[in-house]
């Protein structure tokens, strides 16, 4: 059989892991600051700026997730500890603040994983 008679099959292209922007971070001022700082770098072409923004945000996003996860765990431990003892009015206010902060972090975490589930 001649090789010209064989059907052409596309060669699979293997891509490495690449940066995927998560829109849940777009409302965070720190994210906007990162993009602004990268985009205003002098002497870079538009393509280099895009690559620079992607690399910087990938690192920022990873660090942000780690710190958010650590903060969630800390707040959960603190709330559980506070719930085991009688509380003063001041401690009740602290408990309420901790619960509100935890809810905000968990909501952001949900938005992150919700978007990730659609990406993959």
VENPE-V186713 format. One record per run of one state. SS is the DSSP state (H for helix, E for strand, L for the rest). FROM is the first residue (numbers start at 1). TO is the last residue. Records with the same first field share a line. If there is no record, write none. Layout:
SS->FROM-TO, FROM-TO
This chain:
L->1-22, 26-28, 40-45, 84-88, 120-120
H->23-25, 29-39, 46-83, 89-119
